[in-house]
Structures are given as structure tokens and as C-alpha cells.
Amino acid sequence: MLDSAMSTLIDGRIIAEKAYAELREQIAELKARDLIPGLAVVLVGDNPASRAYVRAKDKMCRDLGLHSIKLELPATTTQKELLAHVDELNRDRSIHGILVQSPPPKQIDETAVIRALDPAKDVDGFHPLNVAKLALGDESGFVPCTPLGCLRLLRDTGVEISGASVVVLGRSMIVGKPMALLLMRKGIDATVTVAHSRTKNLPEVCRRADVLIAAIGQPRFVKTEHVRRDAVVIDVGINRVEDASNPRGYRLVGDVDFDSVAEIAGAITPVPGGVGPMTIAMLMSNTVKACEQISLQSHSG
């Protein structure tokens, strides 16, 4: 599955830096044509984790020289008010990508907000049109950032995906379903099984995998009984668990019991430092792609 020279640990930070180096070249080419990719990130409320993500995204935009808008709205924002902001950003020609940070407060209908986005600016890849394009293999659509990051991790680590048996553990619209659709795409050619908490004989199903992608949202759920020796394990999970020894009172762990599984896996991503850095890198990549596509459309129009 892996080139023998590859490390057991798949370091997302190193692979993200490689992606950023490529993006800087693309951005320089766009700026030479007087085009600056623009990303707007909308945060409703003051969820600490969401606020940290938004800060990281805004910082990376600035590091890359992108135009960045960070719109922080109070937790009392109404659906109507949020949709008005989305409409304004849809019409803003300096903005090519729009991301509304999830989860929003309870009064917000997240599905309606996603549907209100201009699909050409939906860099999260959640609009029904982009989901359809993913299913159809239309590469003009946007693939959700986390699955895209997982694919990049696998490719850059030298994992042979074509013909490989991949088990995706989890069926969310954010990771599981788009991950499966992406891996089945012609040219990627994985043989995909989607498993979940209701799957019969789950450990046995997971052990069939050459590549196991864990996105089930439960801390340390995946044990050695789920993993075949020398399989590649991509851990998408980010879970807070109490840790009195940590000054913050908690620490982050994945959906995989890293310490035990790392002893038998051929390669594995850590948490943090694996999939997380790639998600932000792919958001930037999607924003640059959106800028290129929108400029082409306006040029041809």
C-alpha cells in the first residue's frame, strides 16, 4: 500500500504546507491578472471552537494574500438577517467564496442558509448543486474541504487508491457521504464501503479495508479490532475529552484509539495535526478555484 520509504505518521501540517506553496503560485498568477481571490467567513454567535476556526481561516487568508472578510454576528441574529447578509455577499464581486460557520444557533435553519448561497461561491461544497456535481463527477463543483483534504493526504503519502478497498466509517453529509462519492470518482477508482454505528459485524467490515477513514464522531471508537495490520488509517475525528493535567482542562483526541492502533497500522494520521490542517488548506484551494471559475464566466459572459 505504501512506499517502503514512507513514515508511519502522516503529518498533515507538512502536506498542507506543500499545498500552500502551490496555492501561492496560483494566487500570484491571478494577481498578475488583477484578480485577488476573496473569502467571506460568517460566524453567528460565540461558540469558542467556531471562533477559533474562523480566526485560523482568516489568518491563513491574510498569510496567502487573499481578500478576507470576517463577519461576526450576535447569537440573537435572525434567519432573515442572516439571509440578507448572505444575499449581500452573493452579490459582492470581490468575494468568490462564502462559508457560514457551523453549527449556528438554534433559531437558524442551516439547510436554508446553505441553499441561499450562490453555488459558484459555496466553497464548503454543501449546496445541493455541488453535491449533485460531486455525484455526477462534474469537476466544476466544489468538494467539501475535509474529504478533499483526506484524499490529498492519501495521494501525497503514496497510498495506492485505485482498486483499493476503502471503508468510510460514518455517513454524514460533511464527511462520510462526500468522501465515498469522491473516492468512487473515475480516475480515483477506490472500491468503497460506507459503514456506521448500525453496521452488523462492524469490526469485521472495517478489517477488510486497505484504507480506513474514521469519521464517526466518537472519541477513540476505532480500536485494534477494527484495523487490519498494515492498513492506512485516516482519523477525521476531533473530540474534546476531559484532562485535568492539561491547563485547558481538556485535550483533543480523534475517533481512533491512536496509541494502540498506531502499533499495527501501516500509516496513521495524528489528532491534532493530521486531517485538520488539510481542511483549511482545501478551503483556500476551493476559494482560489472559485475565483478562477467566476472570472472565466464573467469574461465569457
Backbone bond lengths (Angstrom), bond angles and torsions (degrees), N, CA, C in turn:
res aa  C-N    CA-C-N  psi(-1)  N-CA   C-N-CA  omega(-1)  CA-C   N-CA-C  phi
1 M - - - 1.450 - - 1.524 112.70 -
2 L 1.327 117.18 -39.85 1.455 121.98 -176.49 1.518 111.00 -117.45
3 D 1.321 115.58 148.10 1.449 120.40 168.30 1.524 107.60 -59.07
4 S 1.317 116.79 133.77 1.461 120.35 -173.47 1.521 112.85 -62.71
5 A 1.369 116.91 -18.83 1.456 119.63 -178.62 1.528 111.93 -81.93
6 M 1.335 116.35 -9.09 1.463 119.94 -175.81 1.526 111.62 -74.45
7 S 1.324 113.97 149.75 1.459 120.36 177.94 1.523 109.89 -76.21
8 T 1.323 115.38 157.20 1.460 120.55 176.51 1.531 110.76 -70.35
9 L 1.334 116.79 -32.31 1.457 120.75 -177.09 1.523 109.79 -91.19
10 I 1.336 117.06 125.51 1.462 121.59 177.77 1.526 107.37 -92.55
11 D 1.312 116.35 105.64 1.466 122.03 -174.05 1.528 110.35 -89.44
12 G 1.338 116.43 105.01 1.455 121.44 -178.26 1.512 113.24 -65.47
13 R 1.328 117.37 -27.55 1.470 120.01 -178.51 1.531 110.80 -67.18
14 I 1.331 116.13 -41.27 1.467 120.35 -179.90 1.532 110.49 -67.06
15 I 1.321 116.47 -43.73 1.475 120.26 -178.88 1.525 110.36 -68.63
16 A 1.344 117.37 -35.93 1.470 120.82 175.96 1.528 110.59 -62.60
17 E 1.340 117.55 -40.63 1.467 120.93 178.96 1.523 111.08 -61.70
18 K 1.330 116.00 -37.74 1.470 120.10 176.73 1.533 110.21 -63.74
19 A 1.333 115.88 -42.13 1.471 120.37 177.95 1.526 110.68 -62.93
20 Y 1.338 117.29 -40.01 1.466 120.98 -179.99 1.527 111.33 -65.74
21 A 1.335 116.94 -37.04 1.466 120.07 178.52 1.534 110.22 -61.59
22 E 1.339 116.30 -41.38 1.470 120.71 177.39 1.525 110.63 -66.12
23 L 1.343 116.09 -41.23 1.464 120.29 -180.00 1.523 111.81 -63.52
24 R 1.332 116.61 -38.70 1.473 119.75 -179.94 1.527 110.74 -60.07
25 E 1.322 116.92 -36.82 1.468 120.48 176.84 1.523 111.01 -66.17
26 Q 1.341 116.70 -44.10 1.466 120.74 178.31 1.530 111.23 -62.87
27 I 1.329 116.00 -41.90 1.464 120.58 -178.85 1.524 110.56 -65.46
28 A 1.332 116.56 -39.40 1.467 120.72 177.88 1.527 110.65 -62.25
29 E 1.332 116.83 -40.44 1.469 120.85 178.09 1.527 110.95 -64.46
30 L 1.339 116.20 -41.11 1.467 120.05 178.50 1.528 111.29 -65.58
31 K 1.334 116.25 -41.82 1.473 119.82 179.79 1.526 111.47 -64.52
32 A 1.338 116.63 -31.23 1.466 120.76 176.30 1.528 110.86 -64.39
33 R 1.344 115.54 -20.94 1.478 121.32 176.79 1.526 110.83 -102.57
34 D 1.341 116.09 17.58 1.478 122.59 -179.37 1.522 113.00 61.73
35 L 1.325 115.91 35.02 1.462 121.30 176.74 1.523 109.21 -118.22
36 I 1.325 116.81 125.43 1.464 121.29 176.49 1.528 107.84 -119.45
37 P 1.348 118.22 113.02 1.468 119.79 178.44 1.529 110.86 -58.31
38 G 1.326 115.74 136.78 1.463 120.64 -178.20 1.512 111.95 -123.51
39 L 1.340 116.23 133.47 1.465 121.86 179.14 1.523 110.01 -122.82
40 A 1.320 116.54 130.76 1.466 122.07 173.69 1.516 108.72 -110.81
41 V 1.332 116.40 125.65 1.458 121.72 176.43 1.522 107.70 -112.96
42 V 1.318 115.84 124.39 1.464 121.70 -176.98 1.528 108.95 -108.93
43 L 1.317 115.89 125.20 1.463 121.71 177.83 1.524 109.19 -119.75
44 V 1.338 115.94 123.43 1.468 120.86 176.46 1.527 107.89 -107.80
45 G 1.343 116.09 120.57 1.463 119.80 -179.37 1.513 111.61 93.12
46 D 1.339 115.60 -172.18 1.464 119.67 -173.52 1.530 112.73 -129.52
47 N 1.339 115.85 39.89 1.461 120.06 174.39 1.535 108.80 -59.14
48 P 1.353 118.27 121.32 1.471 120.24 -174.08 1.523 113.97 -58.64
49 A 1.341 117.02 -41.64 1.467 120.36 179.93 1.529 110.40 -65.21
50 S 1.337 116.15 -43.71 1.465 120.57 179.04 1.524 110.63 -63.21
51 R 1.327 116.60 -41.10 1.463 120.98 179.62 1.539 110.14 -61.49
52 A 1.338 116.61 -40.51 1.474 121.03 178.86 1.525 110.80 -64.72
53 Y 1.352 116.64 -42.23 1.462 120.25 178.13 1.523 111.06 -61.78
54 V 1.331 115.55 -44.87 1.466 120.58 -178.30 1.533 110.19 -62.20
55 R 1.334 116.30 -42.05 1.472 120.36 178.10 1.531 110.64 -60.47
56 A 1.346 115.88 -43.68 1.472 120.55 -179.14 1.532 111.11 -63.66
57 K 1.328 116.21 -41.44 1.468 120.35 179.82 1.520 111.28 -66.37
58 D 1.325 116.22 -42.85 1.460 121.26 179.53 1.528 110.66 -64.00
59 K 1.325 116.88 -42.26 1.468 121.48 179.37 1.527 110.92 -62.75
60 M 1.342 116.64 -42.61 1.458 119.55 -179.13 1.523 111.18 -66.72
61 C 1.333 117.15 -37.62 1.471 120.52 174.95 1.520 110.02 -55.75
62 R 1.323 115.67 -47.98 1.466 120.51 -177.71 1.527 111.46 -67.09
63 D 1.320 116.82 -38.39 1.473 120.72 177.81 1.536 111.28 -61.44
64 L 1.328 115.54 -36.42 1.467 120.45 -178.74 1.528 112.75 -85.58
65 G 1.320 116.67 -8.72 1.464 120.22 -178.77 1.515 113.92 81.88
66 L 1.330 116.18 25.14 1.469 119.99 176.43 1.523 110.26 -86.33
67 H 1.325 115.20 156.82 1.463 120.99 170.95 1.527 107.40 -75.84
68 S 1.312 117.57 127.26 1.469 120.88 -174.29 1.522 111.19 -129.98
69 I 1.320 115.59 132.21 1.462 121.73 172.32 1.522 107.54 -120.17
70 K 1.319 115.64 126.86 1.466 121.25 176.44 1.521 106.94 -114.18
71 L 1.323 115.75 107.62 1.465 121.35 -176.67 1.528 108.80 -103.58
72 E 1.338 116.35 106.90 1.461 121.62 -178.94 1.527 109.18 -104.53
73 L 1.325 115.82 114.89 1.461 122.19 -175.40 1.526 110.19 -109.52
74 P 1.328 118.26 149.18 1.467 120.36 -179.96 1.529 112.49 -65.27
75 A 1.334 115.62 157.16 1.466 121.58 -179.41 1.523 112.33 -62.73
76 T 1.331 117.02 -18.58 1.476 122.07 -179.39 1.527 112.71 -86.59
77 T 1.338 117.57 0.79 1.464 121.16 -179.62 1.529 110.97 -55.26
78 T 1.338 115.87 133.49 1.472 120.15 -179.73 1.529 110.40 -85.76
79 Q 1.320 114.33 163.45 1.466 120.75 176.10 1.533 110.31 -55.81
80 K 1.329 116.04 -45.49 1.471 121.07 -177.98 1.531 110.74 -61.19
81 E 1.329 116.09 -42.85 1.470 120.15 -179.58 1.529 111.16 -65.03
82 L 1.326 115.88 -42.35 1.462 119.30 -179.68 1.532 110.63 -65.27
83 L 1.324 116.84 -43.16 1.467 120.13 179.21 1.529 111.53 -63.10
84 A 1.331 116.94 -32.75 1.469 120.71 176.79 1.533 110.24 -65.33
85 H 1.332 116.35 -40.34 1.469 120.13 177.14 1.531 110.66 -65.06
86 V 1.338 116.48 -41.95 1.469 120.95 179.13 1.529 110.01 -61.79
87 D 1.327 116.40 -43.46 1.467 120.98 179.67 1.532 111.05 -61.04
88 E 1.322 115.11 -40.66 1.468 120.00 179.00 1.534 111.11 -63.51
89 L 1.337 115.93 -42.59 1.466 120.31 178.93 1.534 111.71 -69.40
90 N 1.332 116.79 -34.91 1.469 120.54 175.25 1.526 111.04 -56.57
91 R 1.356 115.62 -36.64 1.467 120.87 -175.40 1.531 113.28 -91.02
92 D 1.333 116.60 -7.63 1.473 121.60 -178.13 1.527 109.97 -78.81
93 R 1.323 116.93 112.88 1.473 120.86 -174.88 1.525 113.08 -70.80
94 S 1.330 117.22 -16.32 1.471 119.57 179.09 1.530 111.91 -84.22
95 I 1.345 115.65 -7.42 1.466 121.20 -179.23 1.525 109.56 -108.63
96 H 1.335 116.03 125.40 1.468 121.12 -179.88 1.527 112.24 -109.61
97 G 1.329 116.25 -20.16 1.456 120.94 178.95 1.519 110.80 -132.95
98 I 1.337 115.86 137.16 1.475 121.27 177.94 1.513 108.27 -126.68
99 L 1.327 115.71 131.33 1.456 121.48 177.28 1.525 108.62 -130.82
100 V 1.326 116.86 122.63 1.458 121.40 173.91 1.519 107.02 -100.63
101 Q 1.329 115.80 113.83 1.463 121.24 -172.37 1.531 111.53 -62.63
102 S 1.320 115.54 134.18 1.465 122.74 178.88 1.528 108.79 -104.96
103 P 1.337 118.50 147.65 1.477 128.17 -1.22 1.533 111.56 -88.09
104 P 1.346 117.05 146.46 1.467 120.21 175.89 1.535 110.21 -85.70
105 P 1.338 117.68 170.25 1.467 120.01 174.44 1.531 111.69 -60.26
106 K 1.326 115.95 163.46 1.471 121.56 -171.78 1.528 114.41 -60.50
107 Q 1.348 116.71 -29.73 1.471 117.82 -176.34 1.536 112.61 -75.71
108 I 1.319 117.30 -6.69 1.465 121.11 -177.96 1.528 110.34 -95.48
109 D 1.341 115.55 128.95 1.464 121.95 174.52 1.531 107.17 -87.15
110 E 1.336 115.88 99.28 1.467 120.59 -173.34 1.524 112.07 -62.89
111 T 1.324 117.18 -37.77 1.462 120.84 179.70 1.520 111.20 -61.32
112 A 1.332 116.50 -42.61 1.471 121.15 179.35 1.529 110.96 -64.70
113 V 1.322 116.22 -37.06 1.468 120.38 179.01 1.529 110.32 -65.65
114 I 1.331 116.33 -44.17 1.474 120.22 178.79 1.520 110.81 -61.28
115 R 1.333 116.40 -42.08 1.473 120.67 -179.90 1.526 112.04 -66.86
116 A 1.351 116.47 -25.10 1.471 121.01 -179.44 1.524 112.27 -77.91
117 L 1.337 117.14 -18.14 1.464 120.41 179.91 1.526 110.85 -66.82
118 D 1.328 116.19 144.77 1.457 120.61 168.68 1.535 106.78 -65.64
119 P 1.341 119.03 119.24 1.468 120.31 -177.35 1.530 113.11 -55.76
120 A 1.335 116.41 -28.44 1.468 120.73 179.92 1.522 111.65 -70.93
121 K 1.359 116.60 -14.61 1.469 121.16 179.55 1.526 111.93 -114.25
122 D 1.327 116.21 5.92 1.472 121.48 -177.07 1.525 109.97 -82.16
123 V 1.337 116.62 76.41 1.471 121.03 -174.39 1.526 112.67 -74.12
124 D 1.333 118.16 -7.18 1.461 121.61 172.67 1.527 111.44 -82.67
125 G 1.342 116.82 -18.60 1.463 120.97 176.57 1.513 115.19 75.19
126 F 1.351 117.45 26.12 1.469 120.00 -176.17 1.530 113.94 -103.14
127 H 1.329 117.77 -10.99 1.471 120.08 178.89 1.535 109.15 -64.03
128 P 1.349 117.63 141.62 1.472 120.00 -178.88 1.529 114.02 -51.17
129 L 1.335 117.50 -35.14 1.466 119.68 179.59 1.528 111.02 -65.49
130 N 1.333 116.90 -39.67 1.467 119.47 178.79 1.523 112.18 -72.45
131 V 1.337 116.25 -33.96 1.474 119.83 174.65 1.531 109.37 -62.76
132 A 1.338 116.49 -42.59 1.468 121.05 178.67 1.523 111.18 -63.85
133 K 1.327 116.21 -41.35 1.470 119.64 179.69 1.527 111.05 -63.89
134 L 1.326 116.40 -37.18 1.465 120.34 176.86 1.529 110.08 -63.08
135 A 1.332 116.04 -45.11 1.465 120.98 179.98 1.530 111.61 -64.03
136 L 1.330 116.03 -33.68 1.463 121.21 -178.02 1.531 113.20 -86.16
137 G 1.344 116.46 -8.36 1.460 119.52 -177.82 1.512 113.23 77.57
138 D 1.345 116.86 21.98 1.472 122.37 178.83 1.530 108.44 -85.06
139 E 1.323 116.47 110.34 1.463 120.46 -172.35 1.527 113.69 -77.34
140 S 1.327 117.92 -1.22 1.468 119.57 175.00 1.533 110.92 -77.57
141 G 1.334 117.40 -15.17 1.462 120.91 179.00 1.521 111.30 -79.58
142 F 1.325 115.17 172.01 1.464 121.06 179.34 1.521 110.00 -105.12
143 V 1.325 114.86 129.80 1.464 121.68 177.27 1.524 107.88 -92.08
144 P 1.345 118.93 134.84 1.464 120.10 177.33 1.529 111.95 -49.62
145 C 1.341 115.10 142.71 1.471 121.29 -167.26 1.525 113.97 -63.94
146 T 1.331 117.67 -38.08 1.473 118.76 -176.95 1.534 111.69 -68.43
147 P 1.334 120.47 -48.95 1.469 119.15 175.16 1.531 112.90 -58.03
148 L 1.326 115.87 -40.17 1.462 120.16 178.93 1.524 110.28 -61.95
149 G 1.332 116.04 -40.19 1.462 120.92 177.64 1.515 112.32 -65.76
150 C 1.332 116.73 -39.28 1.469 120.77 177.41 1.526 110.91 -61.49
151 L 1.337 116.22 -43.20 1.461 120.24 179.42 1.530 110.51 -62.52
152 R 1.321 116.27 -42.54 1.469 120.47 179.64 1.543 110.41 -63.55
153 L 1.322 117.23 -40.72 1.474 120.59 176.57 1.525 110.95 -57.61
154 L 1.336 115.79 -46.70 1.462 120.33 -178.57 1.529 111.36 -63.52
155 R 1.321 115.96 -46.03 1.472 120.02 -177.49 1.526 111.28 -65.25
156 D 1.325 116.40 -45.83 1.462 119.71 -176.19 1.525 112.40 -72.48
157 T 1.320 117.56 -18.10 1.463 121.25 177.33 1.526 111.15 -88.05
158 G 1.329 117.16 -5.66 1.460 121.20 177.37 1.509 114.24 85.47
159 V 1.337 117.10 19.70 1.461 120.60 179.32 1.528 109.18 -76.29
160 E 1.314 116.60 130.01 1.465 121.58 177.39 1.531 108.07 -79.14
161 I 1.328 116.65 109.32 1.467 121.17 -175.40 1.525 111.36 -93.05
162 S 1.320 116.89 -36.47 1.467 120.97 -177.26 1.532 110.46 -59.14
163 G 1.322 115.01 120.99 1.456 120.74 179.52 1.516 114.69 81.25
164 A 1.331 116.92 -7.26 1.469 120.17 -177.99 1.525 110.90 -74.08
165 S 1.328 115.23 152.13 1.463 121.18 174.45 1.524 108.13 -87.63
166 V 1.339 116.43 115.73 1.460 121.57 -179.25 1.528 108.73 -116.28
167 V 1.316 116.66 127.48 1.462 121.14 173.31 1.518 108.01 -105.86
168 V 1.336 115.49 122.59 1.464 122.12 175.08 1.522 106.49 -99.85
169 L 1.310 116.18 115.00 1.465 121.36 -178.00 1.527 108.62 -96.23
170 G 1.330 115.78 99.42 1.464 122.14 -175.43 1.517 109.46 131.96
171 R 1.343 116.41 147.60 1.474 119.60 -173.77 1.528 112.18 -133.85
172 S 1.337 117.34 28.41 1.460 120.36 -179.37 1.527 110.30 -72.85
173 M 1.342 115.58 161.37 1.463 120.78 175.39 1.522 110.93 -75.47
174 I 1.331 117.27 -15.44 1.465 120.59 -179.01 1.527 110.85 -81.85
175 V 1.347 115.98 -40.21 1.471 118.90 -176.65 1.530 112.54 -127.03
176 G 1.329 118.23 -61.32 1.463 121.53 -168.05 1.516 115.21 -56.02
177 K 1.330 116.63 -56.84 1.472 119.58 -176.86 1.531 112.64 -65.22
178 P 1.363 118.63 -49.97 1.470 117.00 178.72 1.528 113.00 -64.41
179 M 1.331 117.00 -31.48 1.466 119.86 177.90 1.528 110.11 -61.72
180 A 1.329 116.15 -45.27 1.466 120.75 179.84 1.528 111.22 -63.36
181 L 1.332 116.95 -44.49 1.469 120.96 179.50 1.530 111.33 -62.35
182 L 1.335 115.82 -40.91 1.465 120.22 -179.24 1.525 111.07 -65.22
183 L 1.329 116.92 -44.15 1.456 121.02 -177.96 1.530 112.73 -67.74
184 M 1.339 116.10 -27.29 1.468 120.02 178.87 1.523 113.15 -82.30
185 R 1.324 116.02 -9.89 1.464 120.35 -176.02 1.535 110.55 -57.68
186 K 1.318 115.41 142.86 1.469 120.24 178.76 1.527 108.91 -62.23
187 G 1.315 115.44 131.56 1.456 120.07 -175.99 1.518 111.71 102.73
188 I 1.347 116.63 -23.48 1.467 121.45 172.79 1.524 108.40 -100.60
189 D 1.335 115.49 -49.11 1.471 121.82 160.92 1.521 117.21 65.72
190 A 1.333 116.97 31.30 1.468 118.70 173.79 1.528 109.80 -77.41
191 T 1.312 116.31 156.25 1.464 121.97 170.84 1.526 106.26 -99.06
192 V 1.336 115.87 113.80 1.468 120.43 -165.50 1.524 112.66 -110.25
193 T 1.321 115.55 134.56 1.462 123.08 169.11 1.518 107.50 -117.08
194 V 1.334 116.68 129.13 1.464 120.53 174.55 1.522 107.84 -101.48
195 A 1.320 116.10 119.19 1.463 122.20 179.62 1.523 109.18 -116.50
196 H 1.333 115.92 163.83 1.469 120.10 -177.90 1.530 108.77 -157.97
197 S 1.321 116.36 -174.67 1.471 120.23 -173.37 1.531 113.13 -63.53
198 R 1.338 117.72 -20.28 1.471 120.66 -179.75 1.529 113.11 -96.09
199 T 1.305 116.89 0.80 1.469 120.17 -179.41 1.530 110.43 -66.76
200 K 1.337 116.23 130.33 1.467 120.36 177.21 1.521 110.03 -70.15
201 N 1.338 115.38 143.11 1.470 120.93 179.34 1.530 111.54 51.65
202 L 1.338 115.65 47.44 1.471 120.92 -173.40 1.533 113.38 -55.26
203 P 1.341 119.99 -46.98 1.467 118.90 179.33 1.529 112.51 -56.93
204 E 1.343 115.13 -40.51 1.463 119.61 -179.73 1.525 111.22 -65.14
205 V 1.331 116.91 -41.77 1.467 121.50 178.66 1.530 110.04 -62.36
206 C 1.333 116.30 -44.64 1.467 120.48 -178.94 1.527 111.93 -65.06
207 R 1.336 116.37 -34.30 1.468 119.98 -177.96 1.532 113.13 -69.26
208 R 1.318 117.12 -13.23 1.473 119.60 176.54 1.529 111.87 -75.40
209 A 1.316 116.25 -11.92 1.462 120.51 -170.12 1.517 113.38 -79.40
210 D 1.342 115.47 134.97 1.463 120.98 164.18 1.531 108.32 -74.11
211 V 1.347 114.55 -35.63 1.467 121.69 178.53 1.527 107.69 -129.99
212 L 1.322 116.45 126.00 1.467 121.75 177.26 1.522 108.26 -112.76
213 I 1.339 116.17 122.61 1.467 121.55 178.33 1.525 107.70 -110.41
214 A 1.327 116.22 110.83 1.468 121.33 -173.98 1.522 110.31 -96.26
215 A 1.336 115.71 115.18 1.469 121.38 179.51 1.523 108.42 -142.84
216 I 1.325 116.06 53.86 1.465 121.09 -173.46 1.530 112.36 -101.08
217 G 1.340 116.32 -11.50 1.458 120.76 174.29 1.516 115.21 75.42
218 Q 1.336 116.87 26.39 1.467 120.91 177.69 1.518 109.29 -129.32
219 P 1.334 117.37 125.12 1.461 119.63 -174.89 1.523 113.44 -59.45
220 R 1.334 114.94 130.45 1.476 123.76 175.70 1.534 112.82 53.51
221 F 1.310 117.09 33.04 1.472 121.53 -177.84 1.529 111.18 -66.86
222 V 1.327 115.80 -41.15 1.469 120.76 -175.34 1.526 109.58 -81.82
223 K 1.341 114.59 118.37 1.470 121.38 -179.80 1.535 109.17 -108.97
224 T 1.311 115.79 -178.20 1.470 119.87 179.75 1.529 111.96 -62.22
225 E 1.332 116.70 -27.29 1.480 119.22 179.64 1.529 112.49 -67.27
226 H 1.351 117.06 -16.26 1.466 121.02 179.79 1.532 112.57 -92.07
227 V 1.323 117.30 -9.09 1.463 119.87 -167.62 1.527 111.34 -121.81
228 R 1.319 115.12 126.71 1.465 120.29 174.98 1.528 109.22 -76.83
229 R 1.322 116.64 143.28 1.471 120.17 179.66 1.530 110.19 -55.63
230 D 1.316 115.41 134.70 1.468 124.89 178.99 1.529 114.09 74.28
231 A 1.330 118.12 7.08 1.465 119.61 174.35 1.528 109.65 -70.52
232 V 1.330 115.67 157.70 1.469 121.99 175.65 1.526 107.66 -94.41
233 V 1.318 117.03 130.36 1.471 121.60 -176.20 1.526 109.76 -119.90
234 I 1.333 114.91 120.34 1.467 121.51 176.59 1.526 107.21 -108.65
235 D 1.330 116.01 117.54 1.466 122.12 -175.23 1.525 109.66 -102.52
236 V 1.339 116.17 107.18 1.466 122.09 -177.84 1.529 111.54 -85.60
237 G 1.318 117.42 -19.20 1.463 121.53 -171.50 1.518 114.16 -65.96
238 I 1.329 115.53 142.54 1.468 121.96 169.26 1.525 105.95 -133.55
239 N 1.315 116.38 106.52 1.464 121.85 -176.16 1.528 109.83 -125.65
240 R 1.321 115.49 139.03 1.465 119.97 174.40 1.515 109.34 -90.16
241 V 1.323 116.47 127.45 1.467 120.21 174.68 1.524 107.94 -124.52
242 E 1.309 115.44 145.65 1.466 120.20 -178.66 1.524 110.56 -62.02
243 D 1.334 115.33 138.74 1.462 120.99 178.04 1.526 107.70 -151.48
244 A 1.322 115.67 100.24 1.469 121.37 -176.59 1.527 111.92 -64.18
245 S 1.333 117.37 -24.00 1.465 120.34 -179.12 1.529 112.59 -77.50
246 N 1.340 116.20 -14.17 1.460 120.97 179.63 1.520 109.67 -91.03
247 P 1.343 118.61 133.90 1.475 120.72 -179.76 1.532 113.39 -55.01
248 R 1.348 116.74 -29.28 1.468 119.89 179.96 1.530 112.29 -81.52
249 G 1.338 116.20 -10.19 1.460 119.86 179.82 1.519 113.78 84.92
250 Y 1.320 116.87 -1.49 1.465 121.36 178.56 1.523 108.52 -151.71
251 R 1.331 114.72 167.11 1.459 119.54 169.45 1.518 108.99 -141.10
252 L 1.312 115.74 163.27 1.460 121.20 -177.92 1.523 110.20 -94.19
253 V 1.329 115.67 133.02 1.463 121.23 174.13 1.529 108.51 -132.85
254 G 1.314 115.64 161.61 1.455 119.87 -179.53 1.519 113.10 -91.76
255 D 1.322 114.91 -167.96 1.469 121.45 175.34 1.527 110.75 -84.33
256 V 1.344 116.21 -4.60 1.460 122.32 -178.31 1.530 109.02 -111.15
257 D 1.327 115.82 138.58 1.465 120.82 173.63 1.533 106.73 -76.12
258 F 1.331 114.56 86.41 1.464 122.00 -166.52 1.528 112.81 -54.71
259 D 1.319 117.76 -50.19 1.467 120.73 -171.99 1.522 113.07 -57.65
260 S 1.341 116.36 -41.84 1.465 118.89 -178.85 1.528 111.83 -79.93
261 V 1.341 116.39 -42.77 1.470 120.04 -176.39 1.531 111.35 -68.24
262 A 1.338 117.25 -33.51 1.470 120.49 -179.46 1.524 112.09 -61.01
263 E 1.329 116.80 -22.49 1.465 120.43 -179.08 1.527 113.13 -74.60
264 I 1.344 116.39 -21.37 1.471 118.30 -178.29 1.528 113.21 -116.51
265 A 1.342 117.95 -20.03 1.468 120.41 -177.49 1.523 110.46 -71.35
266 G 1.341 115.27 149.96 1.456 119.40 174.32 1.514 111.25 -72.46
267 A 1.330 116.36 -35.28 1.457 122.78 177.18 1.522 107.40 -156.64
268 I 1.336 116.36 150.55 1.460 120.28 -175.50 1.526 110.01 -152.88
269 T 1.330 115.85 146.64 1.469 120.22 175.41 1.522 109.41 -91.65
270 P 1.329 117.78 141.28 1.460 120.59 175.04 1.529 110.97 -84.22
271 V 1.322 115.87 164.74 1.473 122.17 170.32 1.531 106.39 -133.95
272 P 1.350 116.57 120.92 1.474 127.92 -4.31 1.529 111.78 -77.95
273 G 1.333 115.70 175.31 1.457 121.18 174.80 1.513 115.47 101.38
274 G 1.325 117.37 5.40 1.461 120.50 178.79 1.514 111.44 -107.82
275 V 1.339 115.26 -93.97 1.469 121.06 -177.17 1.524 111.32 -71.21
276 G 1.337 118.16 -34.61 1.466 121.80 -174.86 1.517 115.09 -51.42
277 P 1.341 119.09 -54.01 1.468 119.61 179.31 1.525 113.12 -59.33
278 M 1.331 116.36 -31.23 1.469 120.46 -178.98 1.526 112.03 -70.94
279 T 1.335 116.98 -31.50 1.463 120.09 -179.35 1.529 110.20 -62.41
280 I 1.330 116.80 -45.03 1.467 119.93 179.26 1.533 110.16 -68.53
281 A 1.330 117.37 -39.12 1.472 120.37 178.48 1.528 111.20 -60.48
282 M 1.336 116.61 -40.59 1.465 120.11 -179.65 1.533 111.99 -72.82
283 L 1.337 116.70 -28.71 1.468 119.78 173.37 1.525 109.43 -63.07
284 M 1.317 116.80 -44.00 1.464 120.61 177.72 1.532 110.49 -63.50
285 S 1.342 116.05 -41.46 1.461 121.03 178.46 1.528 111.51 -61.32
286 N 1.338 116.40 -43.97 1.463 120.36 178.18 1.529 111.62 -63.50
287 T 1.341 116.33 -35.71 1.473 120.37 179.46 1.526 110.56 -66.25
288 V 1.328 116.55 -42.19 1.471 120.59 177.25 1.529 109.98 -64.36
289 K 1.324 117.13 -42.00 1.470 121.66 176.88 1.531 110.76 -60.45
290 A 1.335 116.65 -42.94 1.470 120.98 179.44 1.525 110.67 -61.23
291 C 1.326 116.51 -42.98 1.462 121.16 178.72 1.519 110.73 -60.01
292 E 1.336 116.19 -46.42 1.467 120.92 179.87 1.524 111.43 -61.12
293 Q 1.355 116.10 -44.37 1.474 120.02 -176.66 1.521 111.61 -70.80
294 I 1.326 117.48 -40.77 1.469 120.76 -179.71 1.527 110.39 -66.25
295 S 1.342 116.43 -39.71 1.467 119.13 179.91 1.527 110.91 -66.75
296 L 1.333 116.48 -36.82 1.466 119.93 177.21 1.525 111.22 -65.22
297 Q 1.348 115.91 -41.90 1.468 120.32 179.74 1.526 111.28 -64.10
298 S 1.334 116.36 -43.81 1.467 119.09 -178.32 1.526 110.51 -69.25
299 H 1.355 116.18 -31.98 1.460 121.06 178.68 1.520 111.13 -68.28
300 S 1.362 114.43 -44.08 1.476 119.14 -179.06 1.519 111.23 -75.26
301 G 1.384 115.38 -26.14 1.466 119.00 179.75 1.497 112.14 -76.24
